[in-house]
Amino acid sequence: MAAVVKSFGLAGVDAYPVEVEVDLLGGLPAVSIVGLVDTAVREARERVQAALRFAGYKFPGEKVVINLAPGDVKKSGAHFDLAMAVGVLLRSGQFALKEDPGGYAFAAELSLNATLRPCPGVLPMAMAAREAGAAGLIVAPENLREAGLVRGLKVYAFTTLQGVISFLKGEGPYTPPPEEEAAAGDGEGEELDFKDVHGQDALLEYVVVAAAGGHNLLMLGAPGCGKSMVAQRIPTILPPLTEAESLEVTKIYSVAGLLQEKGRLICRRPFRAPHHNASINALIGGGTAAGPGEISLAHHGVLFLDEIAEFGKKTLDALRQPMEDRRVTISRVKYSNVYPCSFMLVSAMNPCPCGYYGQERCRCSDYEVLKYRQRLSGPLLDRMDIQKYVQPVNFLDLSGHGGGTTSAALRARVEFAREQQKKRFAALPGVSCNAQMTAAQVKEFCSLEEEGRRLLERAYARFRYSARAYHKFLKVARTFADLEGAPRLRRQDVAAALMARDMDREQAGLLVI
């Protein structure tokens, strides 16, 4: 009868149960691993054989068949090693059990000298183990703190395969390995602050609106005017992650193998700033393992695309659907993974190829400017809630000794507006800020006063905005109202929202730079 040992596979940011079945079929010595596995799983036969022999056990001298069920789901990773080794020892009867190991789940890679190595994605595996009612999860010591984040699940960590077998045989009580000391902070004390930003008070008002409502922001301006400086400080005014959001973000980083402090939830909102030579797979997600991309790593945080016009046009257009759906599906021939990607897009670009459009030093022709602007497609620009020109800072602002508005002051305004939205969307799961409202929710929560309605009607009749742009205006106006605690959208809220899209007004000839 085949031995069955529990483990878990990864599909996106979630884990699913996998039964590792081991049987001996007689005949010539051979190891066959089946179950729609990739190269990393198939190579486990060499690692398991070497680890068992180093640990003092015998590898069966006949044909060994290892099946990872279900057999129609793609499986990848080296974390099945420990489950395979335990299954081989069980099936060959090399140790007697105190308890049925079927209640335990295993997730660790084996080295050739029988030590346990950590693996990515332990957090979602631990959550799946709890949901499956496992008696405990056995992992490598480096994954102990990460798996311990899941409440209601017993987690055991061992350094060697011999330690795991001794525990399963009941030879003495379990002794947890010594905890590693947390690494010292790497410059977190030198946090960026908006007090270093001078001469951009008009822009900062719209930055606060973008942060308060989760709106996408596009900044256009000459080189050195402070676009990147402003973008890098936006996370300092965003509210902290909720516990549910922290768990979602930590799961993504766990699957990607990017957790810097294992055993701790990520409490700061992510800030991702990929270079403009990033490929579609790097930005959206993909590769042979269909892993998460930058948009998923920026989940519940900020995705900053500096010099956005330098990105590939196909790469930028690939952002359009994820920006609307707030999730992305990475499909391959045999399987597909779904990753969440609810992010705030902040981007910066020059107004022309030389960067000095509207100034005497600019020598770009109208055709060159138009061609440069067209690197951003119309549908992508339509998804940018706020489009603002950033003016150069004058000498008096730069030479003044006084500081700008602090991040703490701006964050207080953002948190006040977010509190209004939290109350408004309390009964709506999946909606936490104004930018995430659907068309039906916009109609319900963005009621206009009469003067504001007439103003928006005149603007819509003149510029023929798209339906998406119309809803964007209402969402931005709703955020302006939330910053002052107004229950309905007033005329000044609508006027401020209409002023948020400088590129639209420039194309209409109403804006002079």
Secondary structure, DSSP 8 states (H G I E B T S, - for coil): --EEEEEEEEETTEEEEEEEEEEEEESS-EEEEESSB-HHHHTHHHHHHHHHHHTT----SSEEEEEEESTTS-B-SSTTHHHHHHHHHHHTT-S--SS-GGGEEEE-EE-TTSBEE--TTHHHHHHHHHHTT-SEEEE-GGGHHHHTTSTT--EEE-SBHHHHHHHHHT-S-------------SSTTS---GGG--S-HHHHHHHHHHHHHT--EEEEE-TTSSHHHHHHHGGGGS----HHHHHHHHHHHHHHT--SSTTS---S--EE---TT--HHHHHEETTTTEE-HHHHTTTSEEEETTGGGS-HHHHHTTHHHHHHSEEEEE-SS-EEEEE---EEEEEE-SSSSS-TTSTT----HHHHHHHHTTS-HHHHHT-SEEEEE----HHHHH-SS----HHHHHHHHHHHHHHHHHHTTTSTT--SGGG--HHHHHHH--B-HHHHHHHHHHHHHH---HHHHHHHHHHHHHHHHHTT-SSB-HHHHHHHHTTBHHHHHHTT----
